Structure formats: structure tokens, C-alpha cells
Amino acid sequence: MKTSAFKNIYFLDRSLIHSLPTPVATYIQSQGLLSSINGLNTSFCGLISYQGKNYFFFPRQSNLIDIKQDPVRYCSMLMQALLKFAQLSRTQIRNPEDGADEIGFEKLEMFKYLIHDFQQHGIFKNEEVHLRKNSGKSDWKKTINRSISYPDSSGHPVYLDVFGKHRTSANSEITRIHAAILKQVYSNYGFIFTRNHNVPYSLKQFGDTNLSIDTQISILKNEIRNHFADRQTLLLKTLIEYLQGFKGNHQKNQIIGVTRFHVAWEHMLANCFENVIDINSKLPKPVFVRYDGQAIPAKKSGMRTDIVIKDTALHTLTVLDAKYYEATTVENSPGWSDLVKQFFYEKALKEIIDFQDYQYQNIFIFPGKEVIFQKIKMQDQQSGDFLTNEFPEILCLYLDPLEILKKYFNNEKISLKYFFNDREK
């Protein structure tokens, strides 16, 4: 098994498919990683390993200049934040339509396990225990059974020959298999967890195995029978899983990421803001009234807010809608249906008894560092007046997706007050 580092290349989610190198563009199309809107843009955040290259796709509106100045840091942050999201998503019961379509994270977990196991326990070695005279740790049971004792002046037995256990380690074929796999993992993906591209020096002393993948798998399966400890058994099973995953896939092509990052964008923001509350169960829902007066609730219909922040001191409720739009022009910003929903959120909140003495504000959160739009208002087309009383304005907030990835992964919180204090300066 040869060890060769993949070359890393960086793109953004929602890139035009024809702007990508032809080989990976063709691969992306074959895997269906395209936007359902027009099929002309990618719809993927994460890592695509293809033909010896790692293609990292960051959230739209991320700053590629920043990424290329410190690629190890940002690629590590991207993949570990997505891994955290994928792991949390498994524990949540949700509508399949609300999922982010996570792909391949079991592979990333495998790489992480192999690296952490090596850091804690080192390379796998077969240990043999030999019985030696006057060497190693004393084994008094063997000594009493095998040696002749002589009484001392007090009548106590003295053994001239003491048997001891001498433990030796052998660099077996399994050691070479383990080392070869670790060198591949460290070389191509280790920086995600260690923040550097270096293969540990201790692994370089082991030569690569010349055995076929099938033979390596057979050897590992046979070795499992000789071990009862959980750590050795789990390690051997993971090595087998690694080899089986790349069997017939000599270029090690793989996909690890999410195809609907707008779901992850909402989740990450909800976990980053302070004082988030869940009010969806309190929002009114539509019912269909039959001719006989029976009201039938619409189970699938109804309002569902992304993020609601309650400020008890200021007596305000803020409805934040995580909008994964480019939002640099009117054309690529939220449309009428998005605006109507936001207007109705505020109307619905005013009907909740618990918050009738609160003030309300609506905010769209877009990915990006540069503020393009500050707010959205409704305007009378004849007079040109803003209809602020009838349709409360929607504020626009742009947040750097790279910063959100960092805060989400590190469990850091964001205060909404910070952004509005900054605007008032």
C-alpha cells in the first residue's frame, strides 16, 4: 500500500458546475450533488476525494482568500463542525424532508478513531510471554513447582533458581498492515484532527506490506480470534472495515459532507445564539372546517420558526430566519413567500398570551462578511411611503460562515446585542 498525500483544492457550495475542473465536475454530476433548482450549481459542503485530490467545499459566501491563507485550520474546522452536526442529527427525531442528507461521516469517524487509538496506545504488536530462569518478573507459582528449595538458617525455603516471565514484542505482518493504514490516514486526512500534514516519525520505520487487500483482511480476521480485550478487537475490526471500504476503489474516491447545507446553517446558528427559546408548540395552526362544523387540524401545515431569542430585560422577542441565500442582489435574495412567512411570524407572536407585552423584531440571517442589504420594507407603489405600521420591517444580518463554523464547533455563543450595538456606533 503506497502512501501519497492528496492535493487539496478549495471551492464554495453553490459554485457553477462548469466552473469546476472537468473530472470532478463529472464526478459530482454522477453522484447527484447538484442544486434541485436548476441543476447548474453544486449543492454540497464537505470533502470530495477524487483521483488523488481532496476537494473541500465551504459554505457559500465564505472567503476563499482567508481559507487559502490558512487551509489546514479552515479545512479542519469545516470537517469537524460538519462531523459534530452529523453526530447530533442522528439523535434527533425529525421529518426526513428536514434533513441535511449527511454522507460518509462514518468514514471520518473511522479516521478519527484510528488516529486517537494510535496516539493513546501506539502501533499494534504481537506480544509473546516466555518463561526464563532468573530473568524478568518473578513467577512464584512456577518457581515453587519447578525449582528445588533449600532451607535457610531459620528453616525458610530459599530458591536458587527463580522463574520469571519475559515479555517480547514482534513486528508482525499485522504491525505492517496497521502502520501502512495509519500512514495513509495521517497523510491524507490526519490534518483534520491534528492540524498538520506530518506522518508521525515512529510510523516511518515500518515497511509497507506487499500483500493483497484480500490477504490482509484474512490475516486480520484470523488475528481477532487470538484477542479478547475490547481495544485490540475493536482496532482489528476497524482495520478490516478500512480495507473493505477501499477494496476495488484504488483511487480512494469518497464523499464526506452534506448536500443540503441550509439545514446545517439553521442548526448551527440556533446553537450559537444566546437565549434561544422554542415557541413552535405555541404558534397557531390552520384547521379545515367541514360543512358540519367539524374542525380538522392541518397536521403538516403551520408555522415553524427557525430561531427565537427572548430578551427578558428589554422585553423583546426576535425572530431570526436562517436564510442560506447569497443575498447580494434582489434577484438572489429571499422572495415573496419568505417575506410573507416572516410577517406572519410577528402577527402570530402577538397572539401568544405570554408575550403580549413584548416588542417584536424580524431578522434574516445571510452568510457573508459584507453587508449588502440593511433591511427590507414594504412600500406603497403610489405614494412611495413605507408601510411600516402594516408590515414591520425585516432587518438583514450577514454573518461570516467560517466564524459560525468555529463558534459552533467550539461551543461558543453569540449575543444579538453585539450586532445592534455595532450598528448604532
QUIKAPE-V198444 format. One record per residue. N is the residue number from 1. SS is DSSP state (h for helix, s for strand, l for the rest). OMEGA is omega in degrees with one decimal (NA if undefined). NEAR is the number of other ideal C-beta (glycine too) atoms within 8 Angstrom. Layout:
n=N ss=SS omega=OMEGA near=NEAR
n=N ss=SS omega=OMEGA near=NEAR
This chain:
n=1 ss=l omega=179.8 near=7
n=2 ss=l omega=178.3 near=4
n=3 ss=l omega=178.8 near=10
n=4 ss=l omega=-176.2 near=6
n=5 ss=l omega=175.5 near=7
n=6 ss=l omega=174.0 near=10
n=7 ss=s omega=-177.5 near=7
n=8 ss=s omega=179.4 near=9
n=9 ss=s omega=-169.5 near=9
n=10 ss=s omega=177.6 near=11
n=11 ss=s omega=177.3 near=11
n=12 ss=s omega=171.1 near=11
n=13 ss=l omega=-179.3 near=13
n=14 ss=l omega=173.6 near=9
n=15 ss=l omega=174.2 near=11
n=16 ss=s omega=-174.8 near=7
n=17 ss=h omega=-178.5 near=12
n=18 ss=h omega=177.6 near=6
n=19 ss=h omega=-178.6 near=5
n=20 ss=l omega=174.1 near=12
n=21 ss=l omega=-173.6 near=6
n=22 ss=h omega=-178.0 near=6
n=23 ss=h omega=-177.9 near=8
n=24 ss=h omega=176.5 near=13
n=25 ss=h omega=178.0 near=11
n=26 ss=h omega=179.2 near=8
n=27 ss=h omega=179.3 near=11
n=28 ss=h omega=178.4 near=14
n=29 ss=h omega=-179.4 near=10
n=30 ss=h omega=-179.5 near=6
n=31 ss=h omega=176.7 near=7
n=32 ss=l omega=-178.0 near=5
n=33 ss=l omega=-175.3 near=11
n=34 ss=s omega=178.1 near=12
n=35 ss=l omega=-179.8 near=10
n=36 ss=l omega=-176.7 near=5
n=37 ss=l omega=-177.5 near=5
n=38 ss=l omega=179.4 near=5
n=39 ss=l omega=-178.1 near=7
n=40 ss=l omega=-177.2 near=8
n=41 ss=s omega=173.6 near=12
n=42 ss=s omega=174.0 near=14
n=43 ss=l omega=-174.1 near=12
n=44 ss=l omega=169.8 near=14
n=45 ss=s omega=179.6 near=12
n=46 ss=s omega=-173.2 near=15
n=47 ss=s omega=170.1 near=13
n=48 ss=s omega=175.0 near=15
n=49 ss=s omega=-175.4 near=12
n=50 ss=s omega=177.1 near=11
n=51 ss=l omega=174.7 near=7
n=52 ss=l omega=178.7 near=7
n=53 ss=s omega=175.0 near=11
n=54 ss=s omega=176.5 near=11
n=55 ss=s omega=178.8 near=12
n=56 ss=s omega=178.4 near=13
n=57 ss=s omega=-179.0 near=14
n=58 ss=s omega=177.5 near=15
n=59 ss=l omega=179.3 near=14
n=60 ss=l omega=-179.6 near=11
n=61 ss=l omega=170.5 near=10
n=62 ss=l omega=-177.8 near=13
n=63 ss=l omega=-178.2 near=8
n=64 ss=h omega=177.9 near=9
n=65 ss=h omega=176.8 near=6
n=66 ss=h omega=-177.8 near=10
n=67 ss=h omega=-176.8 near=14
n=68 ss=h omega=176.6 near=7
n=69 ss=h omega=178.8 near=6
n=70 ss=l omega=-172.0 near=7
n=71 ss=h omega=-178.4 near=11
n=72 ss=h omega=-179.5 near=10
n=73 ss=h omega=-174.2 near=8
n=74 ss=h omega=177.0 near=12
n=75 ss=h omega=176.5 near=15
n=76 ss=h omega=-178.5 near=12
n=77 ss=h omega=179.5 near=12
n=78 ss=h omega=-173.3 near=13
n=79 ss=h omega=179.9 near=13
n=80 ss=h omega=175.6 near=11
n=81 ss=h omega=178.2 near=13
n=82 ss=h omega=177.5 near=16
n=83 ss=h omega=177.4 near=12
n=84 ss=h omega=178.8 near=10
n=85 ss=h omega=-178.7 near=15
n=86 ss=h omega=-179.9 near=11
n=87 ss=h omega=178.2 near=9
n=88 ss=h omega=-178.3 near=9
n=89 ss=h omega=-179.2 near=12
n=90 ss=h omega=-175.4 near=6
n=91 ss=l omega=-175.8 near=5
n=92 ss=l omega=175.5 near=6
n=93 ss=l omega=-175.9 near=2
n=94 ss=l omega=175.1 near=7
n=95 ss=l omega=179.3 near=5
n=96 ss=h omega=179.8 near=5
n=97 ss=h omega=-179.1 near=4
n=98 ss=h omega=-177.2 near=6
n=99 ss=l omega=-179.8 near=11
n=100 ss=l omega=-177.8 near=12
n=101 ss=l omega=179.4 near=7
n=102 ss=s omega=-177.0 near=12
n=103 ss=s omega=165.0 near=10
n=104 ss=l omega=-176.3 near=11
n=105 ss=h omega=174.9 near=12
n=106 ss=h omega=176.7 near=6
n=107 ss=h omega=179.4 near=10
n=108 ss=h omega=176.7 near=13
n=109 ss=h omega=177.3 near=9
n=110 ss=h omega=178.6 near=12
n=111 ss=h omega=-179.7 near=13
n=112 ss=h omega=179.5 near=11
n=113 ss=h omega=-177.8 near=9
n=114 ss=h omega=179.2 near=14
n=115 ss=h omega=-178.1 near=14
n=116 ss=h omega=177.6 near=9
n=117 ss=h omega=179.0 near=11
n=118 ss=h omega=179.2 near=11
n=119 ss=h omega=-177.5 near=5
n=120 ss=h omega=-170.5 near=5
n=121 ss=h omega=-178.8 near=6
n=122 ss=l omega=-176.3 near=5
n=123 ss=l omega=178.3 near=11
n=124 ss=l omega=177.4 near=8
n=125 ss=l omega=173.3 near=10
n=126 ss=s omega=179.4 near=8
n=127 ss=s omega=177.3 near=8
n=128 ss=s omega=179.8 near=8
n=129 ss=s omega=179.9 near=8
n=130 ss=s omega=176.5 near=8
n=131 ss=s omega=-177.5 near=9
n=132 ss=s omega=173.6 near=10
n=133 ss=s omega=174.7 near=7
n=134 ss=l omega=-179.3 near=6
n=135 ss=l omega=177.3 near=6
n=136 ss=l omega=-178.7 near=8
n=137 ss=s omega=-175.5 near=5
n=138 ss=s omega=174.6 near=8
n=139 ss=l omega=-171.3 near=10
n=140 ss=h omega=177.9 near=6
n=141 ss=h omega=177.5 near=6
n=142 ss=h omega=-178.7 near=9
n=143 ss=h omega=-179.0 near=13
n=144 ss=h omega=-177.7 near=9
n=145 ss=h omega=-171.6 near=5
n=146 ss=h omega=-174.8 near=7
n=147 ss=l omega=175.2 near=10
n=148 ss=l omega=179.9 near=6
n=149 ss=s omega=177.8 near=8
n=150 ss=s omega=-178.7 near=8
n=151 ss=s omega=174.1 near=7
n=152 ss=l omega=-175.7 near=8
n=153 ss=l omega=-179.4 near=3
n=154 ss=l omega=179.4 near=4
n=155 ss=l omega=178.7 near=5
n=156 ss=l omega=-177.9 near=6
n=157 ss=s omega=176.0 near=7
n=158 ss=s omega=-179.9 near=8
n=159 ss=s omega=179.9 near=11
n=160 ss=l omega=177.3 near=6
n=161 ss=l omega=179.5 near=10
n=162 ss=l omega=178.1 near=9
n=163 ss=s omega=-179.9 near=12
n=164 ss=s omega=178.6 near=13
n=165 ss=s omega=178.3 near=10
n=166 ss=s omega=-174.9 near=10
n=167 ss=s omega=178.8 near=9
n=168 ss=s omega=177.8 near=8
n=169 ss=s omega=-180.0 near=8
n=170 ss=s omega=175.6 near=9
n=171 ss=l omega=-174.2 near=7
n=172 ss=l omega=175.6 near=8
n=173 ss=h omega=178.3 near=8
n=174 ss=h omega=176.3 near=12
n=175 ss=h omega=-179.8 near=14
n=176 ss=h omega=177.2 near=13
n=177 ss=h omega=179.3 near=14
n=178 ss=h omega=-178.2 near=12
n=179 ss=h omega=-179.0 near=12
n=180 ss=h omega=178.4 near=13
n=181 ss=h omega=179.3 near=13
n=182 ss=h omega=179.1 near=14
n=183 ss=h omega=176.4 near=13
n=184 ss=h omega=-177.5 near=11
n=185 ss=h omega=179.6 near=13
n=186 ss=h omega=-175.4 near=14
n=187 ss=h omega=-172.9 near=12
n=188 ss=h omega=-174.0 near=11
n=189 ss=h omega=-175.2 near=9
n=190 ss=l omega=-176.8 near=15
n=191 ss=h omega=178.1 near=11
n=192 ss=h omega=-176.6 near=12
n=193 ss=h omega=-177.2 near=12
n=194 ss=h omega=-179.9 near=8
n=195 ss=l omega=169.7 near=7
n=196 ss=l omega=-175.1 near=7
n=197 ss=l omega=-172.0 near=7
n=198 ss=l omega=169.9 near=6
n=199 ss=l omega=-179.1 near=10
n=200 ss=l omega=-176.9 near=9
n=201 ss=h omega=-176.8 near=6
n=202 ss=h omega=179.6 near=7
n=203 ss=h omega=-174.5 near=12
n=204 ss=l omega=-179.6 near=8
n=205 ss=l omega=-177.8 near=5
n=206 ss=l omega=177.5 near=11
n=207 ss=l omega=178.5 near=4
n=208 ss=l omega=176.3 near=11
n=209 ss=l omega=178.5 near=10
n=210 ss=l omega=-176.7 near=3
n=211 ss=l omega=175.8 near=9
n=212 ss=l omega=-179.6 near=5
n=213 ss=h omega=179.1 near=9
n=214 ss=h omega=179.6 near=7
n=215 ss=h omega=177.7 near=8
n=216 ss=h omega=179.6 near=12
n=217 ss=h omega=179.5 near=12
n=218 ss=h omega=179.5 near=8
n=219 ss=h omega=-179.8 near=12
n=220 ss=h omega=178.7 near=14
n=221 ss=h omega=177.8 near=8
n=222 ss=h omega=-177.6 near=8
n=223 ss=h omega=-179.7 near=10
n=224 ss=h omega=-177.9 near=10
n=225 ss=l omega=-177.4 near=5
n=226 ss=l omega=-174.6 near=5
n=227 ss=l omega=179.1 near=9
n=228 ss=l omega=179.8 near=3
n=229 ss=l omega=-176.5 near=6
n=230 ss=h omega=-175.1 near=5
n=231 ss=h omega=-178.8 near=8
n=232 ss=h omega=-178.8 near=9
n=233 ss=h omega=179.6 near=11
n=234 ss=h omega=179.5 near=8
n=235 ss=h omega=-178.6 near=12
n=236 ss=h omega=178.1 near=14
n=237 ss=h omega=179.4 near=9
n=238 ss=h omega=176.8 near=12
n=239 ss=h omega=177.1 near=13
n=240 ss=h omega=179.2 near=11
n=241 ss=h omega=179.1 near=9
n=242 ss=h omega=-177.8 near=12
n=243 ss=h omega=179.3 near=13
n=244 ss=h omega=-179.8 near=8
n=245 ss=h omega=-178.0 near=9
n=246 ss=h omega=177.6 near=10
n=247 ss=l omega=-177.0 near=9
n=248 ss=l omega=179.7 near=4
n=249 ss=l omega=-170.9 near=9
n=250 ss=l omega=178.6 near=5
n=251 ss=l omega=177.4 near=7
n=252 ss=l omega=175.8 near=9
n=253 ss=l omega=178.0 near=8
n=254 ss=s omega=-179.0 near=10
n=255 ss=s omega=176.8 near=12
n=256 ss=s omega=-179.9 near=12
n=257 ss=s omega=179.4 near=14
n=258 ss=s omega=-178.3 near=16
n=259 ss=l omega=179.7 near=10
n=260 ss=l omega=-172.9 near=10
n=261 ss=h omega=179.9 near=15
n=262 ss=h omega=176.3 near=8
n=263 ss=h omega=178.0 near=11
n=264 ss=h omega=178.8 near=13
n=265 ss=h omega=178.3 near=14
n=266 ss=h omega=-178.5 near=12
n=267 ss=h omega=-177.6 near=12
n=268 ss=h omega=178.9 near=13
n=269 ss=h omega=-180.0 near=15
n=270 ss=h omega=-179.9 near=11
n=271 ss=h omega=-177.5 near=7
n=272 ss=h omega=-176.1 near=11
n=273 ss=s omega=175.7 near=14
n=274 ss=l omega=171.1 near=8
n=275 ss=l omega=177.1 near=8
n=276 ss=s omega=177.6 near=9
n=277 ss=s omega=178.5 near=7
n=278 ss=l omega=-179.1 near=6
n=279 ss=l omega=-174.3 near=10
n=280 ss=h omega=-179.7 near=8
n=281 ss=h omega=-178.3 near=5
n=282 ss=h omega=-177.2 near=6
n=283 ss=l omega=178.3 near=12
n=284 ss=l omega=178.6 near=7
n=285 ss=l omega=178.9 near=9
n=286 ss=l omega=173.0 near=8
n=287 ss=s omega=177.3 near=8
n=288 ss=s omega=-175.6 near=7
n=289 ss=s omega=179.2 near=7
n=290 ss=l omega=179.7 near=8
n=291 ss=l omega=-179.0 near=3
n=292 ss=l omega=177.7 near=4
n=293 ss=l omega=179.4 near=6
n=294 ss=l omega=179.8 near=6
n=295 ss=s omega=-178.5 near=8
n=296 ss=s omega=-179.8 near=8
n=297 ss=s omega=174.2 near=7
n=298 ss=l omega=-172.0 near=10
n=299 ss=l omega=-175.5 near=4
n=300 ss=l omega=-178.1 near=4
n=301 ss=l omega=177.7 near=6
n=302 ss=l omega=-178.9 near=9
n=303 ss=l omega=175.8 near=11
n=304 ss=l omega=-178.9 near=6
n=305 ss=l omega=174.7 near=11
n=306 ss=l omega=-174.7 near=10
n=307 ss=s omega=173.9 near=13
n=308 ss=s omega=-179.2 near=12
n=309 ss=s omega=-179.5 near=13
n=310 ss=s omega=175.5 near=8
n=311 ss=s omega=-176.1 near=12
n=312 ss=l omega=-177.2 near=5
n=313 ss=l omega=-178.4 near=4
n=314 ss=l omega=-178.9 near=6
n=315 ss=l omega=179.3 near=8
n=316 ss=s omega=170.8 near=10
n=317 ss=s omega=179.9 near=13
n=318 ss=s omega=177.0 near=12
n=319 ss=s omega=179.1 near=16
n=320 ss=s omega=177.2 near=15
n=321 ss=s omega=-178.7 near=15
n=322 ss=s omega=-177.5 near=12
n=323 ss=l omega=-179.4 near=10
n=324 ss=l omega=178.6 near=11
n=325 ss=l omega=175.0 near=8
n=326 ss=l omega=173.4 near=11
n=327 ss=l omega=174.7 near=14
n=328 ss=l omega=174.7 near=6
n=329 ss=l omega=176.7 near=7
n=330 ss=l omega=-176.0 near=4
n=331 ss=l omega=-178.5 near=4
n=332 ss=l omega=177.4 near=8
n=333 ss=l omega=-179.6 near=10
n=334 ss=l omega=-178.8 near=8
n=335 ss=l omega=-173.7 near=6
n=336 ss=h omega=-178.4 near=5
n=337 ss=h omega=177.6 near=6
n=338 ss=h omega=-179.6 near=11
n=339 ss=h omega=-179.3 near=11
n=340 ss=h omega=179.0 near=8
n=341 ss=h omega=-177.7 near=10
n=342 ss=h omega=176.7 near=13
n=343 ss=h omega=-177.9 near=11
n=344 ss=h omega=176.5 near=9
n=345 ss=h omega=-178.1 near=13
n=346 ss=h omega=178.6 near=12
n=347 ss=h omega=-179.2 near=8
n=348 ss=h omega=-179.8 near=11
n=349 ss=h omega=-178.4 near=13
n=350 ss=l omega=179.5 near=9
n=351 ss=l omega=180.0 near=6
n=352 ss=l omega=-174.0 near=11
n=353 ss=h omega=-176.3 near=4
n=354 ss=h omega=-172.3 near=5
n=355 ss=h omega=-175.5 near=9
n=356 ss=l omega=177.8 near=7
n=357 ss=l omega=179.9 near=4
n=358 ss=l omega=169.2 near=9
n=359 ss=s omega=-173.3 near=7
n=360 ss=s omega=171.8 near=12
n=361 ss=s omega=-179.2 near=10
n=362 ss=s omega=179.8 near=15
n=363 ss=s omega=166.6 near=12
n=364 ss=s omega=176.4 near=16
n=365 ss=s omega=179.6 near=11
n=366 ss=s omega=172.8 near=14
n=367 ss=s omega=177.8 near=13
n=368 ss=l omega=178.7 near=14
n=369 ss=l omega=-176.3 near=6
n=370 ss=l omega=178.9 near=5
n=371 ss=l omega=177.7 near=7
n=372 ss=l omega=178.5 near=9
n=373 ss=l omega=180.0 near=8
n=374 ss=l omega=-179.9 near=5
n=375 ss=s omega=177.0 near=8
n=376 ss=s omega=-179.9 near=8
n=377 ss=l omega=172.0 near=10
n=378 ss=l omega=-174.4 near=7
n=379 ss=s omega=174.1 near=8
n=380 ss=l omega=-173.7 near=8
n=381 ss=l omega=179.1 near=4
n=382 ss=l omega=-176.9 near=4
n=383 ss=l omega=-175.9 near=4
n=384 ss=l omega=179.8 near=6
n=385 ss=l omega=174.4 near=6
n=386 ss=s omega=-178.2 near=8
n=387 ss=l omega=-173.8 near=10
n=388 ss=l omega=-179.3 near=9
n=389 ss=l omega=-178.4 near=3
n=390 ss=l omega=-178.7 near=5
n=391 ss=l omega=-178.9 near=8
n=392 ss=l omega=-177.7 near=9
n=393 ss=l omega=175.9 near=10
n=394 ss=s omega=178.8 near=12
n=395 ss=s omega=178.6 near=10
n=396 ss=s omega=-179.4 near=14
n=397 ss=s omega=178.4 near=10
n=398 ss=s omega=-179.7 near=13
n=399 ss=s omega=-179.8 near=11
n=400 ss=l omega=-178.5 near=11
n=401 ss=h omega=177.6 near=14
n=402 ss=h omega=178.4 near=14
n=403 ss=h omega=178.1 near=8
n=404 ss=h omega=176.4 near=14
n=405 ss=h omega=-178.7 near=13
n=406 ss=h omega=-177.6 near=11
n=407 ss=h omega=179.5 near=11
n=408 ss=h omega=-178.4 near=14
n=409 ss=h omega=-177.3 near=10
n=410 ss=l omega=-179.6 near=6
n=411 ss=l omega=177.6 near=5
n=412 ss=l omega=-176.5 near=8
n=413 ss=l omega=178.0 near=8
n=414 ss=s omega=175.0 near=9
n=415 ss=l omega=179.6 near=7
n=416 ss=h omega=-179.5 near=13
n=417 ss=h omega=-177.7 near=7
n=418 ss=h omega=-175.7 near=8
n=419 ss=h omega=-178.2 near=8
n=420 ss=h omega=173.1 near=8
n=421 ss=h omega=-179.8 near=8
n=422 ss=h omega=-179.7 near=7
n=423 ss=h omega=-175.7 near=6
n=424 ss=h omega=-177.7 near=5
n=425 ss=l omega=NA near=4
